[in-house]
Amino acid sequence: MELKDIALLTKQLHVPAYIFNIDEFEARAALVKQYFGEKTGLCFSIKANPFLLADIPAIFDKIEVCSPGELTVCEKTHADMKRVIFSGVNKGKADVERAMDDGVGTFTAESWLHIKLINDAAKARGIRVPLLVRLTAGSQFGMDEEDVLDVIRDRDCYEGIEIVGIHFFSGTQKKKAKIIDKELTYVDAFCTRVKDELDFTIDRIEYGTGLAVDYFNEDADSAEEERLSEISAKIREIAEKYHLTVEMGRFFAAPCGYYLTGVVDVKTNKGINYAILDGGLHQLKYFGQYQGMQIPQIMHIGADDAEEKKPWTLCGSLCTTADVIAGNAEFSDLSIGDILIFCRVGAYSVMEGMSVFLSRDLPQVALYSEKNGLQIVREPFDTDVLNTPQTSL
């Protein structure tokens, strides 16, 4: 979105606020599809930004859900439950049963407990559900190779589940194609081992690339497209052998988000120009940022480009010296009442910040598309309701 477009929308918003551009979200997914090919399915991991589910583009084949709360989001937005992959390391009996009653399309299992819970719930309902077994990458997530092999070996013992594939995800912000190439080679080799040892064919692979987003690079779009290009051949190779679904959250959502916040005070301390904003690190999250040492893309409504720029340190509203959003960010001038727009905040900022610290209000959230215009999907929310002790009667 251009500065002039956001400036017009600002008049309809209560700042601080987030705007998530659905058209840009869909364009990003289309770019991924272009590089990965028609045989590769796309899965959006909604933990990156559940608000996008309210108007999720049809280009996404699957939606990854990792908690009861995210399942509630699906219910309230009337998501197509057949597209949902119910994942997550912590699944309880009630969670599994609820997801099953919702008609979730696919389950993942990360432990023997998950295998039992999913199988028992399906048996009790007289159904069989598709299951992806998560293969560990060496963390608390997933199961060891030998355990996965044992699950598949004993597949006929599970009346309620149909093992359809493997789920694999090792982590986020991968910048090097060789890491992704190595992981896909490993998963492919494991599937071959399953075929050779157990005479069982893995049909589906759900793979999280963890592809990196550049938050502080002026040429971020080019750098990220280059990463897509570098891994596209391997992705297409695997998609020829299996029903491959690429799962991502950050890479799909980050570029479509904008955070608007106002300048509430300005001062100069010991020669440093400070602007105090009505937001802060409780509402704004950039992976890799530490006390404002790196400068993201920031737009300034009402800036006079003719004026000479000077450095400003942008600080939030929290009572901690850690609440520095950007140090030495250059602006022509900043005044009380000015609006700053932080770009590339479509992933995690709205969910991952210390949102209730100091009992400050949660910002307004809006979706925008050319077709539907501006849609307010959450009004500002008073967090003091959450932080007030409840008196027992």
Legacy VTK file of the C-alpha trace (Angstrom):
# vtk DataFile Version 3.0
C-alpha trace
ASCII
DATASET POLYDATA
POINTS 393 float
0.000 0.000 0.000
1.136 3.527 -0.739
1.437 6.215 1.928
-1.404 8.250 0.380
-3.740 5.230 0.531
-3.003 4.531 4.182
-3.337 8.235 5.012
-6.889 8.185 3.650
-7.760 5.062 5.630
-6.334 6.555 8.821
-9.308 8.916 8.985
-11.544 5.869 9.546
-9.346 4.300 12.231
-8.688 4.674 15.944
-4.894 4.863 16.214
-2.948 2.785 17.252
-4.234 0.246 14.780
-3.232 -2.538 12.454
-4.231 -2.768 8.802
-3.830 -6.094 7.025
-4.102 -5.905 3.251
-5.811 -9.043 1.936
-4.893 -8.255 -1.671
-1.200 -8.163 -0.745
-1.615 -11.359 1.272
-3.111 -13.127 -1.748
-0.452 -11.707 -4.091
2.251 -13.103 -1.825
0.654 -16.556 -1.897
0.336 -16.327 -5.685
4.041 -15.519 -5.936
4.887 -18.614 -3.873
2.589 -20.714 -6.062
4.283 -19.353 -9.177
7.685 -20.581 -7.995
6.570 -23.847 -6.372
4.201 -24.962 -9.122
0.605 -26.105 -9.362
1.328 -29.505 -7.810
2.412 -27.896 -4.540
-0.373 -27.080 -2.107
-0.221 -24.045 0.187
-1.031 -24.079 3.898
-1.327 -20.917 5.999
-0.303 -21.337 9.625
-2.755 -19.016 11.351
-0.642 -18.532 14.458
1.165 -15.873 12.416
-2.041 -13.842 12.153
-5.472 -15.360 12.881
-7.233 -12.155 11.784
-6.424 -13.012 8.170
-8.680 -16.050 8.431
-11.727 -13.785 8.233
-11.054 -13.227 4.519
-8.561 -15.946 3.607
-7.956 -16.248 -0.164
-9.041 -19.426 -1.932
-5.459 -20.016 -3.143
-4.707 -21.598 0.256
-5.454 -25.319 0.231
-4.988 -25.842 3.971
-5.107 -23.923 7.249
-2.872 -25.019 10.120
-4.414 -24.679 13.595
-2.353 -25.335 16.729
-4.575 -24.611 19.741
-8.146 -24.625 21.069
-8.182 -20.834 20.741
-7.266 -21.027 17.065
-9.974 -23.637 16.589
-12.415 -21.127 18.069
-11.239 -18.566 15.499
-12.046 -21.085 12.765
-15.487 -21.688 14.229
-16.309 -17.997 14.564
-15.112 -17.130 11.064
-16.964 -20.128 9.584
-13.778 -21.529 8.094
-13.993 -24.629 5.925
-13.031 -27.243 8.510
-12.076 -29.731 5.808
-9.143 -27.428 5.010
-7.941 -27.430 8.636
-4.889 -29.374 9.774
-5.200 -29.670 13.557
-1.617 -29.569 14.773
0.211 -28.516 17.932
2.327 -30.171 20.604
-0.335 -29.939 23.333
-3.528 -31.790 22.436
-5.832 -32.950 25.185
-8.766 -35.348 25.002
-11.335 -32.545 24.897
-9.350 -30.685 22.189
-9.209 -33.735 19.934
-12.883 -34.554 20.420
-13.934 -30.984 19.742
-11.842 -30.783 16.559
-13.271 -34.093 15.399
-16.843 -32.935 16.026
-16.044 -29.771 14.078
-15.161 -31.936 11.077
-11.458 -31.046 10.930
-9.958 -32.491 7.747
-6.571 -33.711 9.009
-4.927 -34.344 12.378
-1.233 -34.445 13.237
0.303 -36.603 15.954
3.430 -35.563 17.838
3.497 -38.339 20.421
2.131 -41.729 21.375
-0.445 -39.897 23.498
-1.722 -38.078 20.408
-1.985 -41.370 18.515
-4.135 -42.825 21.318
-6.343 -39.759 21.783
-7.062 -39.347 18.080
-7.637 -43.054 17.511
-9.930 -43.394 20.535
-12.014 -40.334 19.612
-12.453 -41.521 16.029
-13.360 -45.061 17.099
-15.978 -43.714 19.487
-17.547 -41.828 16.580
-17.337 -44.729 14.162
-15.074 -42.882 11.738
-11.485 -42.910 10.475
-9.585 -39.641 10.253
-6.553 -38.784 8.103
-3.380 -38.507 10.188
0.021 -36.955 9.573
2.732 -38.210 11.932
5.205 -35.488 12.808
8.840 -36.457 12.388
11.098 -34.656 14.843
13.869 -32.347 13.720
15.625 -32.794 17.061
13.471 -30.719 19.414
10.459 -31.281 21.680
8.258 -31.415 18.590
7.380 -34.608 16.755
8.565 -38.187 17.238
11.830 -40.049 16.648
12.273 -42.016 13.424
11.949 -45.366 15.197
8.731 -44.288 16.905
7.261 -43.097 13.621
8.218 -46.421 12.035
6.554 -48.283 14.908
3.350 -46.262 14.473
3.255 -47.089 10.772
4.220 -50.720 11.392
1.240 -51.103 13.720
-1.125 -49.146 11.463
-3.669 -51.974 11.267
-4.127 -51.784 15.028
-5.623 -48.307 14.807
-9.239 -48.520 13.730
-9.824 -44.772 13.960
-6.913 -43.340 12.013
-5.603 -43.567 8.477
-1.941 -42.660 8.311
-1.619 -40.550 5.182
1.720 -38.815 5.552
4.509 -37.053 7.383
4.616 -33.598 8.940
8.018 -31.890 9.226
9.007 -28.428 10.431
12.257 -27.508 12.146
12.199 -23.739 12.683
11.876 -20.276 11.217
13.882 -17.556 9.447
15.944 -19.820 7.188
17.910 -17.741 4.695
19.960 -20.476 3.055
18.441 -22.727 0.395
20.810 -25.552 1.259
19.147 -25.981 4.673
15.743 -26.502 3.077
17.239 -28.736 0.392
18.879 -30.881 3.090
15.645 -31.181 5.071
13.563 -32.217 2.072
16.221 -34.737 1.056
16.067 -36.173 4.574
12.263 -36.445 4.591
12.308 -38.019 1.129
14.899 -40.577 2.263
12.803 -41.390 5.345
9.723 -41.977 3.179
11.799 -44.309 1.000
12.869 -46.168 4.144
9.219 -46.554 5.144
8.449 -48.052 1.751
11.438 -50.397 1.817
11.063 -51.608 5.398
7.297 -51.553 5.902
5.904 -51.774 2.377
3.913 -48.626 3.068
3.721 -45.669 0.697
3.714 -42.184 2.176
1.188 -40.186 0.190
1.379 -36.709 1.769
4.122 -34.479 3.120
3.287 -31.297 4.993
6.512 -29.329 5.100
7.178 -26.023 6.832
9.979 -24.228 5.035
10.537 -21.598 7.733
11.584 -19.313 4.891
13.098 -16.043 6.114
11.514 -12.601 5.950
13.747 -9.523 5.692
12.448 -6.898 8.099
15.290 -4.387 7.794
16.282 -4.669 4.133
15.257 -1.988 1.639
15.285 -4.670 -1.074
13.326 -7.174 1.021
10.911 -8.186 -1.741
13.758 -8.979 -4.127
15.736 -10.888 -1.497
12.719 -12.979 -0.537
11.786 -13.722 -4.135
15.352 -14.851 -4.730
14.963 -17.330 -1.862
11.819 -18.689 -3.468
13.713 -19.112 -6.716
16.617 -20.900 -5.015
14.425 -23.562 -3.388
11.809 -23.902 -6.139
13.545 -26.755 -8.004
13.722 -28.918 -4.869
10.123 -28.140 -3.919
8.928 -29.102 -7.397
11.005 -32.293 -7.311
9.334 -33.420 -4.069
5.897 -32.396 -5.345
6.342 -34.793 -8.259
6.775 -37.706 -5.829
4.254 -36.866 -3.098
1.200 -34.730 -2.438
3.276 -31.881 -1.007
1.814 -29.031 0.998
4.111 -26.161 1.969
3.151 -24.679 5.310
4.208 -21.129 6.178
2.935 -18.299 8.334
5.496 -15.513 8.541
6.528 -15.605 4.882
2.940 -15.392 3.647
1.690 -12.750 6.072
4.530 -10.402 7.027
4.471 -8.080 3.979
0.715 -7.409 4.147
0.640 -5.699 7.544
0.871 -2.073 8.661
0.952 -0.740 12.219
-0.199 2.846 12.742
0.804 4.690 15.864
0.819 8.338 16.915
3.476 10.630 18.357
2.322 11.717 21.817
5.428 13.570 23.005
8.780 14.840 21.707
11.902 15.909 23.566
15.674 16.129 23.350
17.705 14.474 26.126
21.494 14.849 26.130
21.461 15.704 22.435
19.229 12.782 21.385
15.833 13.469 19.826
13.137 11.252 21.316
9.608 10.688 20.075
7.232 8.900 22.452
4.597 6.850 20.641
1.225 5.612 21.832
2.267 2.079 20.885
5.431 0.190 21.737
7.114 -3.183 21.739
3.988 -4.676 23.340
2.250 -4.118 19.983
5.088 -4.204 17.475
7.279 -7.257 16.911
10.129 -7.569 14.418
12.078 -10.820 14.533
15.703 -9.990 15.329
15.047 -6.485 16.637
16.732 -5.479 19.904
16.255 -2.061 21.494
15.785 -0.370 18.139
19.219 -1.235 16.771
17.812 -1.916 13.291
15.503 0.327 11.298
12.428 -1.158 9.610
10.532 0.611 6.852
8.559 3.461 8.438
6.249 5.893 6.657
5.405 9.326 8.068
2.032 10.869 7.322
2.433 14.562 6.645
6.195 14.490 6.200
7.784 17.386 4.324
10.386 15.779 2.078
11.917 19.173 1.379
13.026 19.594 4.973
16.391 18.296 6.128
16.129 15.002 7.989
17.548 14.345 11.433
17.828 11.224 13.601
15.085 10.323 16.050
14.853 7.570 18.624
11.331 6.160 18.628
10.138 4.856 21.997
6.908 3.297 23.109
4.643 3.851 26.089
6.008 1.197 28.438
7.914 1.933 31.623
11.082 0.170 30.561
14.219 1.331 28.781
13.826 -1.736 26.548
10.864 -0.097 24.802
12.892 1.370 21.947
11.276 0.676 18.596
13.889 2.296 16.366
17.015 4.273 17.153
18.421 6.906 14.787
15.497 6.697 12.381
15.627 9.746 10.127
12.662 12.067 9.642
12.308 15.626 8.412
10.662 16.440 11.733
8.303 14.841 14.197
5.551 16.621 16.102
2.894 15.632 18.599
-0.059 14.193 16.691
1.964 12.862 13.745
1.168 9.331 12.572
3.912 6.801 11.821
3.267 3.637 9.818
5.469 0.601 10.443
5.538 -1.803 7.487
5.855 -5.594 7.201
4.036 -6.347 10.448
1.491 -8.815 9.028
2.967 -11.737 10.966
3.120 -12.094 14.757
3.071 -8.410 15.821
-0.638 -8.498 16.506
-0.282 -11.741 18.506
3.221 -11.983 19.954
3.802 -8.711 21.779
3.507 -8.224 25.562
0.010 -7.009 24.835
-1.299 -6.575 28.377
1.809 -5.000 29.938
0.848 -1.762 31.768
-2.821 -2.605 31.061
-2.758 -0.574 27.858
-5.562 -1.058 25.359
-5.243 -3.563 22.537
-5.199 -1.735 19.193
-7.958 -1.685 16.629
-7.562 -4.225 13.809
-8.768 -3.738 10.231
-8.669 -5.700 6.998
-8.479 -3.979 3.635
-9.075 -5.186 0.105
-9.986 -3.403 -3.089
-13.173 -5.472 -3.294
-14.442 -5.020 0.274
-12.749 -1.799 1.322
-11.874 -1.275 4.991
-13.394 -3.761 7.454
-12.956 -3.272 11.195
-12.543 -6.759 12.687
-11.614 -5.729 16.243
-12.307 -2.525 18.095
-9.826 -1.235 20.704
-10.017 -3.464 23.782
-9.498 -2.408 27.411
-6.995 -4.844 28.905
-7.702 -3.673 32.447
-10.664 -6.062 32.299
-8.168 -8.897 32.004
-5.868 -7.605 34.725
-8.355 -6.669 37.474
-8.463 -9.201 40.357
-11.822 -10.957 40.596
-13.493 -10.772 44.008
-14.834 -14.077 45.293
-18.413 -14.059 46.547
LINES 1 394
393 0 1 2 3 4 5 6 7 8 9 10 11 12 13 14 15 16 17 18 19 20 21 22 23 24 25 26 27 28 29 30 31 32 33 34 35 36 37 38 39 40 41 42 43 44 45 46 47 48 49 50 51 52 53 54 55 56 57 58 59 60 61 62 63 64 65 66 67 68 69 70 71 72 73 74 75 76 77 78 79 80 81 82 83 84 85 86 87 88 89 90 91 92 93 94 95 96 97 98 99 100 101 102 103 104 105 106 107 108 109 110 111 112 113 114 115 116 117 118 119 120 121 122 123 124 125 126 127 128 129 130 131 132 133 134 135 136 137 138 139 140 141 142 143 144 145 146 147 148 149 150 151 152 153 154 155 156 157 158 159 160 161 162 163 164 165 166 167 168 169 170 171 172 173 174 175 176 177 178 179 180 181 182 183 184 185 186 187 188 189 190 191 192 193 194 195 196 197 198 199 200 201 202 203 204 205 206 207 208 209 210 211 212 213 214 215 216 217 218 219 220 221 222 223 224 225 226 227 228 229 230 231 232 233 234 235 236 237 238 239 240 241 242 243 244 245 246 247 248 249 250 251 252 253 254 255 256 257 258 259 260 261 262 263 264 265 266 267 268 269 270 271 272 273 274 275 276 277 278 279 280 281 282 283 284 285 286 287 288 289 290 291 292 293 294 295 296 297 298 299 300 301 302 303 304 305 306 307 308 309 310 311 312 313 314 315 316 317 318 319 320 321 322 323 324 325 326 327 328 329 330 331 332 333 334 335 336 337 338 339 340 341 342 343 344 345 346 347 348 349 350 351 352 353 354 355 356 357 358 359 360 361 362 363 364 365 366 367 368 369 370 371 372 373 374 375 376 377 378 379 380 381 382 383 384 385 386 387 388 389 390 391 392
